[in-house]
Amino acid sequence: MNQNRRLLIIGFVWPEPNSSAAGGRMMQLISLFQKQGFAITFASPAQDSEFMVDLCQFDVAKQTIHLNCSSFDVFVKELNPSVVLFDRFMVEEQFGWRVAENCPDALRILDTEDLHCLRLARQKAFKEKREFQTQDLLVEEVVKREIASILRCDLSLMISEYEMELLTTVFKIDASLLYYLPLLLESNFISDIDKLSAFEERTDFVFIGNFLHEPNWNAVQYLKETIWLLIKKQLPEAVLNVYGAYPSQKVLQLHNAKQGFLIQGRAENANEVVQKARVVLAPLRFGAGIKGKLLEAMRCGTPSVTTFIGAESMQDNLDWNGFVEDQPELFADKAVELYQDKDLWLQAQKNGIEIINQRYLRTLFENDFAKQMEFLVSNIKQHRLNNFMGELLQHHTLKSTKYMAKWIEEKNK
């Protein structure tokens, strides 16, 4: 790899690992690149937030940038990164053309987080009370933007194998532009399963998830209106603790102590909260990517009940860390069964550990990822020649983005 090991990450928001899986994912990427010897600058046009991580503590330079402003051009030219990572396609739309213009040799990587077009198409189908069809994707306006962004980049990091398959089969994206890198856990995540809280020491059900994320808010409504009532019929004493960052007034109004439905707000330590619970409930009815909350449940040795959307792309052919059910009655029955049957619970816990060991350990991915970076940086010219559609889009669509940005900049003056 060339000697200029400088990475610029352009973030949609500043990382908040204690608020969302996306924040945790960003910190994992920072760590992976640092291990490869990169000096990292994290730039974002977002406002600072109370819960953002102190990047300086992680040896990462912090830079505030502005949308539609040529000050970014000066900044990026001076920094002269060898690799630029865009955090979600909206960021690449805003800054991709500026990077391409000022640092043409920099490797451009997109971290998709999840396929936004898939999440939105599923959400729309759900609201229209119908089954999601693959062709729903083709009519979403956002799909054209997201696919164009993937094509313009040299590599897109994907966390879901199902989404990679969609991109290669439905959208005919060349596999060389996609790289599977799921959420990762350190190999010392559990040195000894016996250190986890025992079945008898745990009580209550738990849901956890950032409320700014629509699938989470919908799942909590579904719990309140349907599933929790079914569970309470069988377990009158049961309690469900609902945790999540950024609860709105709508969320807080669902709190009902009589029903044992407790809205707890932000968890100081998500790990602790999940490890005290006996069962995680995650009845997600739409969404995309893989679910940080379910991986966290496995790591904490806490079995979970989720839907097919919730478990999508997470387990391969391994047994789930509990149960996967879409029907509310079955979902509730399995949750009760898991809560009461110690043998079943212990087996589910083992299944979760097995899924992590085979699919989510950092050691399974970090060397191959480093080799992939090395290869792309060394072969960037040929790689781009092989991606003619990407070059075409870089040339045309970004001209329109560029002149729109310049017009906004003039207008702002």
C-alpha positions as CSV (number, residue, x, y, z in Angstrom):
1,M,0.0,0.0,0.0
2,N,1.3,3.5,-0.6
3,Q,2.8,5.4,2.2
4,N,0.0,7.9,2.5
5,R,-2.1,6.0,5.0
6,R,-4.7,8.7,5.6
7,L,-8.3,7.9,6.0
8,L,-11.1,10.5,5.9
9,I,-14.5,9.3,7.2
10,I,-17.4,11.6,6.3
11,G,-20.1,10.9,8.8
12,F,-23.9,11.5,8.4
13,V,-23.8,12.1,12.2
14,W,-21.1,11.9,14.9
15,P,-20.8,8.4,16.2
16,E,-23.0,7.5,19.2
17,P,-22.1,3.9,20.0
18,N,-24.4,3.9,23.1
19,S,-27.4,5.1,21.1
20,S,-27.5,2.8,18.1
21,A,-25.8,-0.2,16.3
22,A,-24.8,2.2,13.5
23,G,-22.7,4.2,16.1
24,G,-21.1,0.9,17.3
25,R,-20.4,-0.1,13.7
26,M,-18.6,3.1,13.0
27,M,-16.3,2.6,16.0
28,Q,-15.5,-0.9,14.7
29,L,-14.6,0.4,11.3
30,I,-12.3,3.1,12.9
31,S,-10.6,0.3,14.9
32,L,-10.1,-1.9,11.8
33,F,-8.6,0.9,9.8
34,Q,-6.3,2.0,12.7
35,K,-5.0,-1.6,12.9
36,Q,-4.1,-1.2,9.2
37,G,-2.0,1.8,10.1
38,F,-4.3,4.6,9.0
39,A,-4.3,8.0,10.6
40,I,-8.0,8.9,10.7
41,T,-9.9,12.2,10.4
42,F,-13.6,12.1,11.0
43,A,-15.6,14.9,9.4
44,S,-19.3,15.6,9.6
45,P,-21.7,18.5,8.8
46,A,-23.9,17.3,11.8
47,Q,-24.4,19.3,15.0
48,D,-22.5,18.0,18.0
49,S,-24.7,15.9,20.2
50,E,-24.7,15.3,24.0
51,F,-24.1,11.5,23.5
52,M,-21.4,11.6,20.7
53,V,-18.2,9.8,21.4
54,D,-15.1,11.8,22.2
55,L,-13.1,11.0,19.0
56,C,-9.9,12.5,20.4
57,Q,-9.8,9.7,23.0
58,F,-9.7,7.2,20.1
59,D,-6.9,9.1,18.4
60,V,-9.2,10.4,15.7
61,A,-9.0,14.0,14.5
62,K,-12.4,15.7,14.4
63,Q,-13.5,18.2,11.7
64,T,-16.7,20.0,11.2
65,I,-17.6,20.5,7.5
66,H,-20.4,22.3,5.7
67,L,-22.9,21.2,3.1
68,N,-22.8,23.0,-0.3
69,C,-19.6,24.9,0.5
70,S,-16.3,25.0,-1.3
71,S,-14.4,25.2,2.0
72,F,-14.6,21.4,1.9
73,D,-12.6,21.4,-1.3
74,V,-9.8,23.2,0.3
75,F,-9.9,21.0,3.4
76,V,-9.9,17.7,1.5
77,K,-7.2,18.8,-0.9
78,E,-4.9,19.7,2.0
79,L,-5.7,16.5,3.9
80,N,-5.1,14.5,0.7
81,P,-6.5,11.2,2.1
82,S,-5.6,7.9,0.3
83,V,-9.0,6.4,1.3
84,V,-12.4,8.2,1.9
85,L,-15.2,6.4,3.7
86,F,-18.8,7.8,3.2
87,D,-21.2,6.9,6.0
88,R,-24.4,6.2,4.0
89,F,-25.3,7.1,0.5
90,M,-26.7,10.6,1.3
91,V,-23.2,11.6,2.4
92,E,-21.6,10.3,-0.8
93,E,-24.2,12.3,-2.9
94,Q,-23.2,15.5,-1.1
95,F,-19.4,15.0,-1.0
96,G,-18.5,12.3,-3.4
97,W,-18.0,14.6,-6.4
98,R,-15.9,17.0,-4.4
99,V,-13.6,14.1,-3.3
100,A,-13.4,12.8,-6.9
101,E,-12.5,16.2,-8.1
102,N,-9.9,17.2,-5.5
103,C,-8.5,13.7,-4.7
104,P,-9.0,11.7,-7.8
105,D,-6.7,8.9,-6.7
106,A,-8.3,8.4,-3.3
107,L,-10.2,5.1,-2.9
108,R,-13.9,5.8,-2.3
109,I,-15.7,3.4,0.0
110,L,-19.4,3.5,0.9
111,D,-20.6,2.0,4.2
112,T,-24.2,1.3,3.4
113,E,-25.3,0.4,7.1
114,D,-28.4,-1.2,5.5
115,L,-30.1,-0.8,2.2
116,H,-32.2,2.3,2.8
117,C,-34.3,1.5,-0.3
118,L,-35.2,-1.9,1.0
119,R,-36.2,-0.6,4.4
120,L,-38.3,2.1,2.9
121,A,-40.0,-0.2,0.3
122,R,-40.8,-2.7,3.1
123,Q,-42.2,0.1,5.3
124,K,-44.4,1.3,2.5
125,A,-45.7,-2.2,1.7
126,F,-46.4,-2.7,5.4
127,K,-48.3,0.6,5.7
128,E,-50.3,-0.4,2.6
129,K,-51.1,-3.7,4.3
130,R,-49.6,-5.9,1.6
131,E,-46.7,-8.3,1.2
132,F,-43.4,-6.7,0.1
133,Q,-42.4,-7.8,-3.5
134,T,-38.9,-7.3,-4.9
135,Q,-40.3,-5.2,-7.7
136,D,-41.4,-2.6,-5.1
137,L,-37.8,-1.7,-5.0
138,L,-37.8,-0.6,-8.6
139,V,-40.3,2.1,-8.1
140,E,-38.7,3.7,-5.1
141,E,-37.1,7.0,-6.0
142,V,-34.5,6.5,-3.3
143,V,-33.4,3.2,-5.0
144,K,-32.1,5.1,-8.0
145,R,-30.0,7.4,-5.7
146,E,-28.7,4.6,-3.6
147,I,-27.7,2.3,-6.5
148,A,-26.1,5.2,-8.3
149,S,-24.0,5.9,-5.1
150,I,-23.0,2.2,-4.9
151,L,-21.9,2.3,-8.5
152,R,-19.9,5.5,-8.2
153,C,-17.9,4.1,-5.2
154,D,-15.0,1.7,-5.6
155,L,-16.4,-0.5,-2.8
156,S,-19.5,-0.8,-0.7
157,L,-19.4,-2.4,2.7
158,M,-22.5,-4.6,3.2
159,I,-23.7,-6.1,6.5
160,S,-26.3,-8.4,5.1
161,E,-25.8,-11.3,2.6
162,Y,-29.5,-11.0,1.6
163,E,-28.9,-7.4,0.5
164,M,-25.7,-8.4,-1.4
165,E,-27.8,-11.0,-3.3
166,L,-30.5,-8.4,-4.1
167,L,-27.8,-6.0,-5.5
168,T,-26.2,-8.6,-7.7
169,T,-29.4,-10.3,-9.0
170,V,-32.0,-7.5,-9.2
171,F,-29.7,-4.6,-9.9
172,K,-26.9,-6.6,-11.7
173,I,-24.2,-4.9,-9.6
174,D,-20.8,-6.5,-10.1
175,A,-19.7,-8.5,-7.0
176,S,-16.3,-6.9,-7.1
177,L,-17.9,-3.6,-5.9
178,L,-19.4,-5.2,-2.8
179,Y,-17.7,-6.5,0.4
180,Y,-19.4,-8.4,3.2
181,L,-18.4,-7.0,6.6
182,P,-21.1,-7.5,9.2
183,L,-21.3,-6.1,12.8
184,L,-18.3,-7.6,14.6
185,L,-17.5,-8.7,18.1
186,E,-14.1,-9.1,19.8
187,S,-13.0,-12.7,20.3
188,N,-12.8,-12.1,24.0
189,F,-16.5,-11.2,24.0
190,I,-17.1,-14.1,26.2
191,S,-14.2,-15.9,27.8
192,D,-16.4,-18.2,29.8
193,I,-20.1,-18.8,29.4
194,D,-20.4,-19.6,33.1
195,K,-19.7,-15.9,33.9
196,L,-23.1,-14.9,32.4
197,S,-26.0,-14.4,34.8
198,A,-27.9,-17.7,35.3
199,F,-31.5,-18.4,34.2
200,E,-32.7,-18.1,37.9
201,E,-30.9,-14.7,38.4
202,R,-32.7,-13.1,35.4
203,T,-36.2,-11.6,35.3
204,D,-38.4,-9.7,32.9
205,F,-38.6,-9.3,29.1
206,V,-36.7,-6.5,27.4
207,F,-36.9,-4.5,24.2
208,I,-34.1,-2.2,23.2
209,G,-33.6,0.1,20.2
210,N,-33.1,3.7,19.1
211,F,-36.5,5.4,18.7
212,L,-35.3,7.6,15.9
213,H,-35.4,4.4,13.8
214,E,-38.9,3.8,12.5
215,P,-38.8,0.0,12.6
216,N,-38.1,0.2,16.4
217,W,-41.0,2.6,17.1
218,N,-43.3,0.4,15.1
219,A,-42.2,-2.8,17.0
220,V,-42.9,-1.1,20.3
221,Q,-46.4,-0.1,19.2
222,Y,-47.0,-3.7,18.1
223,L,-45.8,-5.0,21.4
224,K,-48.1,-2.7,23.3
225,E,-51.2,-3.2,21.2
226,T,-51.0,-6.9,20.5
227,I,-48.1,-9.1,21.7
228,W,-47.8,-7.9,25.3
229,L,-51.5,-8.5,26.0
230,L,-51.1,-12.1,24.7
231,I,-48.0,-12.7,26.9
232,K,-49.7,-11.1,30.0
233,K,-52.7,-13.5,29.6
234,Q,-50.3,-16.4,30.2
235,L,-47.9,-14.7,32.6
236,P,-49.9,-12.1,34.6
237,E,-46.9,-11.1,36.7
238,A,-44.6,-10.5,33.6
239,V,-42.8,-7.2,33.1
240,L,-41.5,-5.7,29.8
241,N,-38.8,-3.1,30.1
242,V,-38.5,-0.9,26.9
243,Y,-35.2,0.9,26.5
244,G,-34.1,3.1,23.7
245,A,-32.3,6.4,23.0
246,Y,-34.4,9.5,21.9
247,P,-37.9,8.4,23.1
248,S,-40.5,11.0,21.9
249,Q,-43.6,12.0,23.8
250,K,-45.5,9.3,21.8
251,V,-43.2,6.6,23.1
252,L,-43.3,7.9,26.7
253,Q,-47.1,7.8,26.7
254,L,-47.1,4.0,26.2
255,H,-45.7,3.6,29.8
256,N,-48.3,1.6,31.8
257,A,-47.1,0.3,35.2
258,K,-50.4,-1.7,35.7
259,Q,-49.8,-3.6,32.6
260,G,-46.1,-4.1,33.4
261,F,-45.2,-2.2,30.2
262,L,-42.4,0.1,31.4
263,I,-40.8,2.7,29.1
264,Q,-37.3,3.1,30.6
265,G,-35.8,5.5,28.1
266,R,-32.1,5.5,27.3
267,A,-30.1,2.6,28.8
268,E,-26.9,3.8,30.6
269,N,-25.4,0.4,29.8
270,A,-27.2,-1.6,27.2
271,N,-25.1,-4.6,27.9
272,E,-26.1,-4.7,31.6
273,V,-29.8,-4.2,30.8
274,V,-29.9,-7.1,28.3
275,Q,-27.8,-9.4,30.6
276,K,-30.3,-8.9,33.5
277,A,-33.3,-9.8,31.3
278,R,-34.4,-13.3,30.7
279,V,-35.7,-12.9,27.1
280,V,-35.3,-10.2,24.4
281,L,-38.4,-9.4,22.3
282,A,-38.0,-7.9,18.9
283,P,-41.1,-8.1,16.8
284,L,-39.8,-6.1,13.8
285,R,-42.3,-5.9,10.9
286,F,-40.1,-4.1,8.4
287,G,-36.4,-3.1,8.2
288,A,-33.2,-4.0,6.6
289,G,-29.6,-4.9,7.4
290,I,-28.8,-7.1,10.4
291,K,-30.0,-6.2,13.9
292,G,-27.5,-4.9,16.5
293,K,-30.0,-5.6,19.3
294,L,-30.2,-9.3,18.4
295,L,-26.5,-9.7,18.2
296,E,-26.2,-7.9,21.5
297,A,-28.7,-10.4,23.0
298,M,-26.5,-13.3,21.8
299,R,-23.5,-11.7,23.3
300,C,-25.2,-11.2,26.6
301,G,-26.4,-14.8,26.6
302,T,-30.0,-13.7,26.4
303,P,-32.3,-15.7,24.2
304,S,-34.6,-13.7,21.9
305,V,-37.9,-14.0,20.0
306,T,-38.0,-12.1,16.7
307,T,-39.6,-12.1,13.3
308,F,-38.2,-13.3,10.0
309,I,-37.3,-9.8,9.1
310,G,-35.5,-9.5,12.5
311,A,-33.4,-12.6,11.9
312,E,-32.8,-12.0,8.2
313,S,-29.2,-12.8,7.2
314,M,-28.1,-13.3,10.7
315,Q,-27.9,-17.1,11.3
316,D,-27.1,-18.8,8.0
317,N,-28.0,-22.4,8.6
318,L,-27.5,-22.4,12.3
319,D,-30.2,-22.7,15.0
320,W,-31.6,-19.4,16.2
321,N,-30.9,-17.9,19.7
322,G,-34.5,-18.6,20.7
323,F,-37.4,-18.5,18.2
324,V,-38.3,-16.8,14.9
325,E,-42.1,-16.3,14.5
326,D,-44.2,-13.8,12.5
327,Q,-47.7,-14.7,13.8
328,P,-48.4,-12.7,17.0
329,E,-50.0,-15.7,18.9
330,L,-47.1,-18.0,18.1
331,F,-44.6,-15.2,18.9
332,A,-46.2,-14.7,22.4
333,D,-46.4,-18.5,23.0
334,K,-42.7,-19.0,22.2
335,A,-41.8,-16.0,24.4
336,V,-43.6,-17.5,27.3
337,E,-42.1,-21.0,26.7
338,L,-38.6,-19.6,26.6
339,Y,-39.2,-17.5,29.7
340,Q,-40.4,-20.6,31.7
341,D,-38.4,-23.6,30.4
342,K,-34.8,-23.6,31.6
343,D,-33.6,-26.4,29.3
344,L,-35.0,-24.7,26.3
345,W,-33.5,-21.4,27.4
346,L,-30.0,-22.8,27.9
347,Q,-30.1,-24.4,24.5
348,A,-31.1,-21.1,22.9
349,Q,-28.3,-19.4,24.8
350,K,-25.8,-21.9,23.4
351,N,-27.2,-21.4,19.9
352,G,-26.5,-17.7,20.2
353,I,-22.9,-18.2,21.2
354,E,-22.4,-20.6,18.3
355,I,-23.8,-18.0,15.8
356,I,-21.4,-15.4,17.1
357,N,-18.4,-17.8,17.0
358,Q,-19.1,-18.8,13.5
359,R,-20.3,-15.6,12.0
360,Y,-19.5,-12.4,13.9
361,L,-16.0,-12.6,15.4
362,R,-13.7,-9.8,14.3
363,T,-10.8,-12.3,13.8
364,L,-12.9,-14.0,11.0
365,F,-12.8,-10.8,8.9
366,E,-10.0,-8.4,9.8
367,N,-7.1,-9.9,7.8
368,D,-9.2,-10.4,4.7
369,F,-10.5,-6.9,4.9
370,A,-6.9,-5.5,5.2
371,K,-5.9,-7.5,2.1
372,Q,-8.9,-6.2,0.2
373,M,-7.9,-2.6,1.1
374,E,-4.3,-3.3,0.1
375,F,-5.4,-4.8,-3.3
376,L,-7.8,-1.9,-4.2
377,V,-5.4,0.8,-3.3
378,S,-2.7,-0.8,-5.5
379,N,-5.1,-1.6,-8.4
380,I,-7.4,1.3,-8.3
381,K,-7.0,2.3,-12.0
382,Q,-7.8,-1.1,-13.3
383,H,-10.6,-1.6,-10.8
384,R,-12.2,1.6,-12.1
385,L,-11.8,0.6,-15.7
386,N,-13.8,-2.5,-14.9
387,N,-16.6,-0.4,-13.4
388,F,-17.6,1.6,-16.5
389,M,-21.1,2.3,-15.3
390,G,-19.6,3.8,-12.2
391,E,-17.3,6.1,-14.2
392,L,-20.3,7.1,-16.4
393,L,-22.4,8.0,-13.4
394,Q,-19.5,9.9,-11.8
395,H,-19.2,11.9,-15.0
396,H,-22.9,12.7,-15.5
397,T,-25.0,12.6,-12.4
398,L,-22.4,14.3,-10.3
399,K,-22.3,17.2,-12.8
400,S,-25.9,17.9,-11.8
401,T,-25.2,17.5,-8.1
402,K,-22.1,19.7,-8.5
403,Y,-24.0,22.6,-10.2
404,M,-26.9,22.4,-7.8
405,A,-24.4,22.6,-4.9
406,K,-22.6,25.6,-6.5
407,W,-26.0,27.3,-7.0
408,I,-27.0,26.8,-3.4
409,E,-23.6,28.1,-2.3
410,E,-24.0,31.3,-4.3
411,K,-27.6,31.7,-3.0
412,N,-26.4,31.3,0.6
413,K,-23.9,34.1,0.0
